C-alpha cells in the first residue's frame, strides 16, 4: 500500500501541472490576488486624472460621463444608463382572453417563470433609460422614473447633459421627489442643453408653491410641456395662465400643454381661458381628469369665438395703434423724397400747414442740392486723375477691328474704368446699404408689433369692441370633468361659429379653430342633443376620423 501510495503520478498530493512552481509564477495568495487585478493604465505625460467633478471633461457619452462623475462625487451605488426596452417586433397579443394556452406555451412559461420574476425586480432598480438615434446612436430622449433625484445628481446632469448635441426630450421625470430647490436647478439646466431640446415631462412631483410656470418663461426653449399629476389647483392655474399671456407679454414658443390629472376647478379654468385670450402659439391643451364645471367650461368656450375686449385691453390697443401711426408718419418723408416732386408734396400737404414747415422743407432741398453738386465735383476730379494715370496705354478690350489714335484710345480708356469704380458710386452704394438696414429694422419693428393680437381686426357693436376669438387652438381635451348640458351649450355656439367661419371665403388661409374637441365622460346623459350636434359638426374636421375613413375606403373590397 505504501509503495502504491508513493508511486509517482498516483499520489493525491502531487502538484497539478498548472500550479507547479516555475521561475515566472507566484505561489503566495496575496501575490496571486494582486496578479488577478487589472493593471491600471498610467496617465499620459502632461495629463492628470481628475480629482473632482469640476475638473472632469465630458466626452459626449452619457453612460461614460455619468458613471465617472458619480464616482468623483462619492457615489458607490448609482443608477445605470440603459437603453429603453422596446416590445419585440414579432410579438402579437392574443385576440381573445378566453383562448387556452397550448402545451408549448405552458412549457415555455414554466421555464421562464424564474427569469420573469427576476426581470420584474430588475425593472424597479433605479436606471436612466435612454432612446438612441437609429443612425449615429446618439442620445435622443431620457426617461427617469420612480427614484429620488437629489441635488448632487442634478449637478451631475448639469455637467453631462449639455454635451449631448442630439438631445430632444427629457421625457419623464415621473415621481422623482423634486423639491422647490431642485426644480430651480432643473429649470436653470434646461437652457444649457442642446438647442434641439424641445420636450419636458415633469409629472408626479407635487410642490406646495406650484412654481411650474417658470418652465414657460418668454425665453424658455420648451415647446411641449407635460405637468400631469402635480396636484395643480386654481392658484397654480393662475400662474400658468399668466405665463401663457398677459396684456404686455405672450409666450410664443409653447405649442402643447398637458395639465391632466390635477385639481383645477372653475376658477382655474377661467385663468387658463384668460391666458388663451392673447396667446397665438398654443395648439394643444389637455385639461382632462380635473374638476371643471359649467362655469369654467363657459369661460373656455367664450375665448374661442368673438369676445368683448376689456377696458384695459381697449386702452392698450389704442396705444399700439398710435405708436404704429407715429412710426408710419416718421417713415413717410424718406419714402417721398425719391419719387414725389415738390408740387406733388404741396398737393398732398393739408391746407393748415405753417410757414415754418415750408421753410424746413426748402432747407432740406437746398442741402440735397449741395450734396449732389459735391458728388459731381468729386466724380470729375476722379476722371482727371484716372486719365493722367492711364495715359496712352493699350486698349483694355482686345480684338477691336478698327485702329484708333492713341489720344482717342486714351480717352476711351479713361471713361471705361471710370464707369466701374467712382467715388460717387461708392457713396451711393453706401447710402443704399444704410437705407436697406434702416428699412429692415423698421420692418422688424412692425413685424414684432403685429404679433400682438390686439392689433387684429375688431368689430364695434353698441359702443363695445369685439375681437375675433382664439382660432389657433386646434385640440382641447376636457374628458372626465363635471360639465353638464349648460356647458355643452357654450361649446355648441363656439363650434357653430367656427364651422360658419370655415365655410366663408374670407378665411381661406390661416387658422380655422378647433379640429378635435373631447367632451366624453362628463355629467351629461346620452343621448344629448347638444353633444350630438357638436359631434356632427366636428366629424368632418377631425383629422383622426378622416384618416380612419380613408383606411376603411382603402381596405374595403371592390364592388
C-alpha positions as CSV (number, residue, x, y, z in Angstrom):
1,X,0.0,0.0,0.0
2,X,2.8,2.4,0.9
3,X,4.6,1.5,-2.3
4,X,1.5,2.1,-4.3
5,X,0.8,5.4,-2.5
6,X,4.3,6.6,-3.1
7,X,4.3,5.7,-6.8
8,X,4.8,8.7,-9.0
9,X,1.7,10.1,-10.7
10,X,-0.7,8.3,-8.3
11,X,-0.3,10.3,-5.1
12,X,-3.2,12.7,-4.3
13,X,-0.8,15.3,-3.0
14,X,1.1,15.5,-6.3
15,X,1.0,19.1,-7.6
16,X,-1.0,19.9,-10.6
17,X,0.7,20.9,-13.8
18,X,-0.8,24.4,-13.6
19,X,0.2,25.0,-10.0
20,X,3.9,23.9,-10.2
21,X,6.4,26.5,-9.3
22,X,8.4,27.9,-12.1
23,X,10.6,30.9,-12.3
24,X,7.8,33.0,-13.8
25,X,5.0,32.1,-11.3
26,X,3.9,33.3,-7.9
27,X,2.7,31.0,-5.2
28,X,1.6,33.3,-2.4
29,X,-2.1,34.0,-2.1
30,X,-1.7,37.8,-1.8
31,X,0.5,37.9,-4.8
32,X,-1.9,35.8,-6.7
33,X,-4.8,38.1,-5.9
34,X,-2.7,41.1,-6.9
35,X,-2.0,39.4,-10.2
36,X,-5.7,38.9,-10.9
37,X,-6.4,42.6,-10.5
38,X,-6.4,44.5,-13.9
39,X,-3.4,46.6,-14.4
40,X,-4.1,50.4,-14.2
41,X,-3.0,52.4,-17.2
42,X,-0.9,55.3,-16.0
43,X,-2.0,58.7,-17.3
44,X,-0.1,60.2,-20.3
45,X,2.5,62.7,-19.8
46,X,1.0,66.2,-19.3
47,X,-2.4,64.8,-18.3
48,X,-3.7,64.3,-14.8
49,X,-6.6,62.2,-13.6
50,X,-9.5,64.5,-12.5
51,X,-9.9,64.6,-8.7
52,X,-13.3,66.4,-8.7
53,X,-16.4,66.6,-10.9
54,X,-15.4,70.2,-11.8
55,X,-12.1,69.0,-13.4
56,X,-13.7,66.2,-15.4
57,X,-14.1,66.9,-19.1
58,X,-17.2,65.3,-20.6
59,X,-16.8,63.1,-23.7
60,X,-20.4,63.3,-25.0
61,X,-21.2,59.7,-24.0
62,X,-23.9,59.8,-21.3
63,X,-23.1,56.3,-20.0
64,X,-19.4,57.1,-19.5
65,X,-19.7,60.6,-18.3
66,X,-22.5,59.9,-15.8
67,X,-20.6,56.9,-14.3
68,X,-17.3,58.9,-13.9
69,X,-19.0,61.9,-12.4
70,X,-20.9,59.8,-9.9
71,X,-17.6,58.1,-8.8
72,X,-15.9,61.5,-8.5
73,X,-18.9,62.8,-6.4
74,X,-18.5,59.9,-3.9
75,X,-21.3,57.6,-5.1
76,X,-20.7,53.9,-4.8
77,X,-24.2,52.7,-5.9
78,X,-25.7,54.9,-8.6
79,X,-28.2,54.3,-11.4
80,X,-27.0,52.8,-14.6
81,X,-27.6,54.3,-18.1
82,X,-29.5,51.6,-20.1
83,X,-31.3,51.6,-23.4
84,X,-35.1,51.9,-23.1
85,X,-36.7,48.5,-23.7
86,X,-38.9,48.1,-26.7
87,X,-41.6,45.4,-27.3
88,X,-40.4,42.6,-29.6
89,X,-41.4,43.3,-33.2
90,X,-42.8,39.7,-33.6
91,X,-45.0,39.9,-30.5
92,X,-48.7,39.6,-31.3
93,X,-51.2,40.0,-28.5
94,X,-53.9,37.4,-28.2
95,X,-57.2,38.4,-29.8
96,X,-59.3,36.6,-27.2
97,X,-58.6,36.2,-23.5
98,X,-60.6,33.0,-23.4
99,X,-58.2,31.1,-25.5
100,X,-56.4,28.2,-23.7
101,X,-52.6,28.2,-23.8
102,X,-51.1,25.4,-25.8
103,X,-48.7,22.7,-24.4
104,X,-45.7,24.6,-25.8
105,X,-46.8,27.8,-24.2
106,X,-47.1,26.1,-20.8
107,X,-43.6,24.6,-21.1
108,X,-42.2,28.0,-22.1
109,X,-44.0,29.8,-19.2
110,X,-42.7,27.2,-16.7
111,X,-39.1,27.6,-17.9
112,X,-39.3,31.4,-18.0
113,X,-41.0,31.9,-14.6
114,X,-37.8,32.5,-12.7
115,X,-36.5,34.8,-15.4
116,X,-39.7,36.8,-15.4
117,X,-39.6,37.3,-11.6
118,X,-36.0,38.4,-11.8
119,X,-36.8,40.8,-14.6
120,X,-39.6,42.3,-12.5
121,X,-37.2,43.1,-9.7
122,X,-34.7,44.5,-12.1
123,X,-37.3,46.7,-13.6
124,X,-37.6,48.5,-10.2
125,X,-33.9,49.2,-9.9
126,X,-33.1,52.9,-10.5
127,X,-32.0,53.4,-14.0
128,X,-31.7,56.2,-16.6
129,X,-33.3,54.9,-19.7
130,X,-32.3,56.5,-23.0
131,X,-33.6,56.2,-26.5
132,X,-30.8,56.3,-29.2
133,X,-30.8,57.6,-32.7
134,X,-31.0,54.8,-35.2
135,X,-28.1,56.2,-37.3
136,X,-25.4,57.6,-35.1
137,X,-26.5,56.0,-31.8
138,X,-26.6,59.4,-30.0
139,X,-29.0,60.0,-27.1
140,X,-32.3,61.5,-28.2
141,X,-34.6,61.0,-25.2
142,X,-34.1,60.4,-21.5
143,X,-36.5,58.7,-19.2
144,X,-36.2,58.8,-15.4
145,X,-38.9,57.1,-13.3
146,X,-39.5,56.3,-9.6
147,X,-36.2,57.2,-7.8
148,X,-35.3,60.4,-6.0
149,X,-33.2,62.8,-7.9
150,X,-31.1,64.7,-5.4
151,X,-29.3,68.0,-5.7
152,X,-25.9,66.3,-6.4
153,X,-27.5,64.2,-9.1
154,X,-28.9,67.3,-10.8
155,X,-25.4,68.8,-10.5
156,X,-24.1,65.8,-12.4
157,X,-26.8,66.2,-15.0
158,X,-25.9,69.8,-15.5
159,X,-22.4,68.6,-16.3
160,X,-23.1,65.7,-18.6
161,X,-26.4,66.7,-20.4
162,X,-25.2,69.9,-22.3
163,X,-22.7,68.0,-24.4
164,X,-25.5,65.8,-25.8
165,X,-25.9,67.5,-29.2
166,X,-29.0,65.5,-30.3
167,X,-31.0,65.5,-27.1
168,X,-34.6,66.2,-27.9
169,X,-36.6,65.3,-24.8
170,X,-36.3,64.8,-21.1
171,X,-39.3,62.7,-21.4
172,X,-40.4,61.5,-18.0
173,X,-39.4,62.9,-14.6
174,X,-42.0,60.7,-13.0
175,X,-42.2,60.8,-9.2
176,X,-38.6,61.7,-8.7
177,X,-39.1,63.6,-5.5
178,X,-38.3,67.1,-6.7
179,X,-38.3,69.9,-4.3
180,X,-38.5,73.6,-5.0
181,X,-34.7,73.9,-4.8
182,X,-34.1,71.0,-7.1
183,X,-36.8,72.3,-9.5
184,X,-35.0,75.6,-9.7
185,X,-31.8,73.8,-10.5
186,X,-33.6,71.8,-13.2
187,X,-35.1,74.9,-14.7
188,X,-31.7,76.5,-14.9
189,X,-30.3,73.4,-16.6
190,X,-32.8,73.4,-19.5
191,X,-31.4,76.4,-21.3
192,X,-27.9,75.0,-21.1
193,X,-28.9,71.8,-23.0
194,X,-28.7,71.4,-26.8
195,X,-31.0,73.7,-28.9
196,X,-32.7,70.5,-30.1
197,X,-34.3,70.0,-26.6
198,X,-37.9,70.8,-27.0
199,X,-39.9,68.4,-24.7
200,X,-40.0,68.2,-20.9
201,X,-42.3,65.9,-18.9
202,X,-42.4,66.8,-15.2
203,X,-45.1,64.5,-13.7
204,X,-46.0,63.2,-10.3
205,X,-44.0,65.9,-8.4
206,X,-46.4,67.9,-6.4
207,X,-44.9,71.1,-4.8
208,X,-46.7,73.4,-2.3
209,X,-45.7,76.7,-4.1
210,X,-46.5,75.2,-7.6
211,X,-43.7,77.1,-9.4
212,X,-44.3,75.1,-12.7
213,X,-44.9,78.3,-14.6
214,X,-41.2,79.0,-14.6
215,X,-40.8,76.4,-17.3
216,X,-43.0,78.7,-19.5
217,X,-41.0,81.9,-19.4
218,X,-40.6,84.1,-22.5
219,X,-37.0,82.8,-23.1
220,X,-37.8,79.2,-22.3
221,X,-36.9,76.8,-25.2
222,X,-39.6,74.3,-24.1
223,X,-42.1,73.5,-26.9
224,X,-44.0,70.6,-25.4
225,X,-44.7,70.6,-21.6
226,X,-46.5,67.9,-19.6
227,X,-47.4,68.7,-15.9
228,X,-49.7,65.8,-15.1
229,X,-50.3,64.5,-11.6
230,X,-48.8,67.5,-9.8
231,X,-51.9,68.5,-7.7
232,X,-52.1,71.8,-9.5
233,X,-55.1,73.8,-8.2
234,X,-56.7,77.1,-9.1
235,X,-53.7,79.1,-7.7
236,X,-51.3,77.1,-9.8
237,X,-53.5,77.5,-12.8
238,X,-53.5,81.3,-12.3
239,X,-49.7,81.3,-12.6
240,X,-49.8,79.1,-15.7
241,X,-52.5,81.4,-17.3
242,X,-50.3,84.4,-16.8
243,X,-47.3,82.6,-18.3
244,X,-49.4,81.9,-21.4
245,X,-50.1,85.6,-22.0
246,X,-50.7,88.9,-20.3
247,X,-51.6,92.4,-21.6
248,X,-47.9,93.2,-22.4
249,X,-46.3,89.8,-23.0
250,X,-47.1,86.5,-24.6
251,X,-45.4,83.1,-24.7
252,X,-44.5,82.3,-28.4
253,X,-42.7,79.0,-28.0
254,X,-45.0,76.6,-26.2
255,X,-47.1,74.5,-28.6
256,X,-48.6,71.8,-26.3
257,X,-49.5,71.8,-22.6
258,X,-50.8,68.8,-20.7
259,X,-52.5,69.6,-17.4
260,X,-54.4,66.4,-17.0
261,X,-55.0,64.6,-13.6
262,X,-54.8,67.8,-11.5
263,X,-57.2,69.7,-9.2
264,X,-58.1,72.6,-11.5
265,X,-61.7,73.9,-10.9
266,X,-63.8,76.6,-12.5
267,X,-61.6,79.5,-11.2
268,X,-58.5,77.8,-12.6
269,X,-60.2,77.2,-15.9
270,X,-61.0,80.9,-16.1
271,X,-57.4,81.8,-15.6
272,X,-56.4,79.4,-18.3
273,X,-59.0,80.9,-20.6
274,X,-57.6,84.4,-19.8
275,X,-54.2,83.2,-20.9
276,X,-55.7,82.0,-24.2
277,X,-57.2,85.4,-25.0
278,X,-53.9,86.8,-26.4
279,X,-51.9,83.7,-26.9
280,X,-51.4,82.7,-30.5
281,X,-48.9,79.8,-30.2
282,X,-50.6,77.1,-28.2
283,X,-52.1,74.4,-30.4
284,X,-52.8,71.5,-28.0
285,X,-54.3,71.7,-24.5
286,X,-55.4,68.9,-22.2
287,X,-57.5,69.6,-19.1
288,X,-58.7,66.0,-18.7
289,X,-59.4,64.5,-15.3
290,X,-59.9,67.8,-13.4
291,X,-62.7,69.4,-11.5
292,X,-64.1,71.9,-14.1
293,X,-67.8,72.6,-14.0
294,X,-70.1,74.6,-16.3
295,X,-68.7,78.0,-15.3
296,X,-65.2,77.1,-16.2
297,X,-66.3,75.4,-19.4
298,X,-68.2,78.5,-20.5
299,X,-65.1,80.6,-19.9
300,X,-63.1,78.3,-22.2
301,X,-65.8,78.3,-24.9
302,X,-66.1,82.1,-24.9
303,X,-62.4,82.8,-25.8
304,X,-62.7,80.5,-28.9
305,X,-65.3,82.8,-30.5
306,X,-65.6,86.7,-30.8
307,X,-65.4,88.2,-27.3
308,X,-65.6,91.7,-25.9
309,X,-62.4,93.5,-25.0
310,X,-62.0,94.7,-21.5
311,X,-61.3,98.4,-20.8
312,X,-57.5,97.9,-20.2
313,X,-57.3,95.9,-23.4
314,X,-59.0,98.7,-25.4
315,X,-56.6,101.3,-23.9
316,X,-53.6,99.1,-24.8
317,X,-54.9,98.6,-28.3
318,X,-55.2,102.4,-28.8
319,X,-51.7,102.9,-27.6
320,X,-50.4,100.3,-30.0
321,X,-52.3,101.9,-32.9
322,X,-50.9,105.4,-32.0
323,X,-47.4,104.0,-31.9
324,X,-47.8,102.4,-35.3
325,X,-49.2,105.6,-36.8
326,X,-46.3,107.7,-35.4
327,X,-43.8,105.3,-36.9
328,X,-45.5,105.3,-40.3
329,X,-45.5,109.2,-40.3
330,X,-41.8,109.2,-39.4
331,X,-41.1,106.9,-42.4
332,X,-43.2,108.9,-44.9
333,X,-40.5,111.7,-45.7
334,X,-37.9,109.1,-46.5
335,X,-40.2,107.3,-48.9
336,X,-41.5,110.5,-50.7
337,X,-38.1,112.1,-51.4
338,X,-37.3,109.5,-54.2
339,X,-40.5,109.8,-56.3
340,X,-42.5,112.8,-55.2
341,X,-41.9,116.1,-56.8
342,X,-42.3,119.4,-55.0
343,X,-45.7,120.1,-56.5
344,X,-47.0,116.7,-55.5
345,X,-45.9,117.2,-51.9
346,X,-47.6,120.6,-51.9
347,X,-50.8,119.0,-53.1
348,X,-50.6,116.2,-50.5
349,X,-50.0,118.7,-47.7
350,X,-53.0,119.8,-45.7
351,X,-54.1,123.5,-46.1
352,X,-53.4,124.4,-42.5
353,X,-49.5,124.0,-42.6
354,X,-47.4,126.7,-41.0
355,X,-44.7,128.6,-42.8
356,X,-42.1,127.0,-40.5
357,X,-42.8,123.6,-42.0
358,X,-42.4,125.0,-45.5
359,X,-39.1,126.6,-44.6
360,X,-37.8,123.3,-43.3
361,X,-38.7,121.5,-46.5
362,X,-36.9,124.2,-48.5
363,X,-33.8,123.9,-46.4
364,X,-33.8,120.1,-46.8
365,X,-34.0,120.5,-50.6
366,X,-31.1,123.0,-50.6
367,X,-28.9,120.6,-48.6
368,X,-29.7,117.8,-51.1
369,X,-28.8,120.0,-54.0
370,X,-25.4,121.0,-52.4
371,X,-24.7,117.3,-51.7
372,X,-25.4,116.4,-55.4
373,X,-23.1,119.2,-56.5
374,X,-20.3,118.0,-54.3
375,X,-20.8,114.5,-55.6
376,X,-20.5,115.7,-59.2
377,X,-17.3,117.6,-58.4
378,X,-15.7,114.5,-56.9
379,X,-16.6,112.4,-59.9
380,X,-15.0,115.0,-62.2
381,X,-11.8,115.0,-60.1
382,X,-11.7,111.2,-60.2
383,X,-12.0,111.3,-64.0
384,X,-9.0,113.7,-64.3
385,X,-6.8,111.6,-62.0
386,X,-7.6,108.4,-63.9
387,X,-6.9,110.0,-67.3
388,X,-3.5,111.1,-66.0
389,X,-2.7,107.6,-64.8
390,X,-3.8,105.7,-67.8
391,X,-2.1,108.0,-70.4
392,X,-1.6,106.2,-73.8
393,X,-1.8,102.6,-72.5
394,X,-3.1,99.9,-74.9
395,X,-6.9,99.4,-75.2
396,X,-8.2,97.0,-72.4
397,X,-10.6,95.5,-74.9
398,X,-8.8,93.0,-77.2
399,X,-9.8,92.2,-80.8
400,X,-11.1,95.6,-81.8
401,X,-11.3,95.8,-85.6
402,X,-10.6,99.5,-86.0
403,X,-7.3,101.2,-85.2
404,X,-7.8,104.5,-83.4
405,X,-5.4,107.2,-82.4
406,X,-3.6,106.9,-79.1
407,X,-5.2,110.0,-77.8
408,X,-8.7,108.7,-78.7
409,X,-8.0,105.4,-77.1
410,X,-6.7,107.1,-74.1
411,X,-9.9,109.0,-73.7
412,X,-11.9,105.8,-74.1
413,X,-9.8,104.1,-71.5
414,X,-10.4,106.9,-69.1
415,X,-14.1,106.6,-69.4
416,X,-14.5,102.8,-69.2
417,X,-13.0,102.1,-65.8
418,X,-14.5,105.4,-64.5
419,X,-17.9,103.9,-65.0
420,X,-17.0,100.9,-63.0
421,X,-15.3,102.4,-60.0
422,X,-16.1,106.0,-58.9
423,X,-16.2,107.7,-55.6
424,X,-19.7,109.0,-56.3
425,X,-21.0,105.5,-56.9
426,X,-19.3,104.3,-53.8
427,X,-21.2,106.9,-51.8
428,X,-24.4,105.9,-53.4
429,X,-24.0,102.2,-52.6
430,X,-23.2,103.1,-49.0
431,X,-26.3,105.1,-48.7
432,X,-28.3,102.3,-50.2
433,X,-26.9,99.9,-47.6
434,X,-27.8,102.3,-44.9
435,X,-31.3,102.7,-46.2
436,X,-31.8,98.9,-46.5
437,X,-30.6,98.5,-42.9
438,X,-33.0,101.1,-41.7
439,X,-35.9,99.6,-43.7
440,X,-35.0,96.1,-42.3
441,X,-35.1,97.4,-38.7
442,X,-38.3,99.3,-39.4
443,X,-39.9,96.2,-40.9
444,X,-38.7,94.1,-37.9
445,X,-40.3,96.5,-35.5
446,X,-43.5,96.4,-37.4
447,X,-43.5,92.6,-37.5
448,X,-42.8,92.4,-33.8
449,X,-45.7,94.8,-33.1
450,X,-48.1,93.0,-35.4
451,X,-47.6,89.9,-33.4
452,X,-49.8,91.5,-30.8
453,X,-53.3,90.0,-31.2
454,X,-54.7,93.4,-30.0
455,X,-54.0,94.8,-33.5
456,X,-56.1,92.1,-35.2
457,X,-59.3,93.4,-36.9
458,X,-62.1,94.2,-34.5
459,X,-65.8,94.8,-34.7
460,X,-67.7,97.7,-33.0
461,X,-71.1,96.9,-31.7
462,X,-73.2,99.0,-29.4
463,X,-70.2,101.0,-28.2
464,X,-68.2,97.9,-27.4
465,X,-65.2,96.4,-29.1
466,X,-65.2,92.7,-30.1
467,X,-62.2,90.8,-31.2
468,X,-62.2,87.5,-33.1
469,X,-61.5,84.7,-30.6
470,X,-58.6,82.3,-30.4
471,X,-58.6,80.4,-33.7
472,X,-55.1,78.9,-33.2
473,X,-56.0,76.3,-30.6
474,X,-56.6,73.0,-32.6
475,X,-57.1,70.4,-29.8
476,X,-58.9,70.7,-26.5
477,X,-59.4,67.7,-24.1
478,X,-62.0,68.0,-21.3
479,X,-62.6,64.3,-20.7
480,X,-63.7,63.3,-17.1
481,X,-64.7,66.7,-15.7
482,X,-68.0,67.8,-14.3
483,X,-69.6,69.5,-17.3
484,X,-73.4,69.3,-17.8
485,X,-75.7,70.3,-20.7
486,X,-75.2,74.0,-19.7
487,X,-71.5,73.9,-20.5
488,X,-72.2,71.9,-23.7
489,X,-74.4,74.8,-25.0
490,X,-71.5,77.2,-24.8
491,X,-69.3,74.9,-26.8
492,X,-72.1,74.3,-29.3
493,X,-72.2,78.0,-30.0
494,X,-68.4,78.1,-30.4
495,X,-68.3,75.1,-32.8
496,X,-71.2,76.5,-34.9
497,X,-69.4,79.9,-35.2
498,X,-66.1,78.2,-36.2
499,X,-67.9,76.0,-38.7
500,X,-69.5,79.0,-40.3
501,X,-66.2,80.8,-40.4
502,X,-64.6,77.8,-42.2
503,X,-67.3,77.9,-44.9
504,X,-66.9,81.6,-45.6
505,X,-64.5,82.7,-48.4
506,X,-62.8,85.3,-46.3
507,X,-60.7,82.9,-44.3
508,X,-59.3,80.6,-47.0
509,X,-55.9,81.0,-45.3
510,X,-54.8,81.0,-41.7
511,X,-56.1,79.3,-38.5
512,X,-59.7,78.0,-38.5
513,X,-60.2,76.9,-34.9
514,X,-60.7,73.5,-33.2
515,X,-60.1,70.3,-35.2
516,X,-60.8,68.0,-32.2
517,X,-62.8,68.5,-29.1
518,X,-63.1,65.8,-26.4
519,X,-66.0,66.1,-24.0
520,X,-66.9,62.5,-23.2
521,X,-67.4,61.1,-19.6
522,X,-68.8,64.2,-18.1
523,X,-72.0,64.8,-16.2
524,X,-74.4,64.9,-19.1
525,X,-76.5,61.9,-20.1
526,X,-76.6,60.4,-23.5
527,X,-78.3,60.9,-25.9
528,X,-77.8,64.6,-25.5
529,X,-78.9,66.9,-28.4
530,X,-76.1,69.4,-27.9
531,X,-73.4,66.8,-27.7
532,X,-74.8,65.0,-30.8
533,X,-74.8,68.3,-32.8
534,X,-71.2,69.1,-31.7
535,X,-70.1,65.6,-32.8
536,X,-71.8,66.1,-36.2
537,X,-70.1,69.5,-36.7
538,X,-66.7,68.3,-35.6
539,X,-66.7,65.0,-37.5
540,X,-65.8,66.5,-40.9
541,X,-63.0,68.5,-39.3
542,X,-61.4,65.8,-37.1
543,X,-58.2,64.6,-38.8
544,X,-58.3,61.2,-36.9
545,X,-61.8,60.4,-38.2
546,X,-60.7,61.4,-41.7
547,X,-57.7,59.1,-41.5
548,X,-59.9,56.2,-40.3
549,X,-62.4,56.8,-43.2
550,X,-59.6,56.7,-45.7
551,X,-58.3,53.5,-44.3
552,X,-61.7,51.9,-44.4
553,X,-62.1,53.0,-48.0
554,X,-58.7,51.6,-48.9
555,X,-59.3,48.2,-47.2
556,X,-62.9,47.9,-48.5
557,X,-63.3,45.2,-51.2
558,X,-64.1,46.4,-54.7
559,X,-67.7,46.2,-55.7
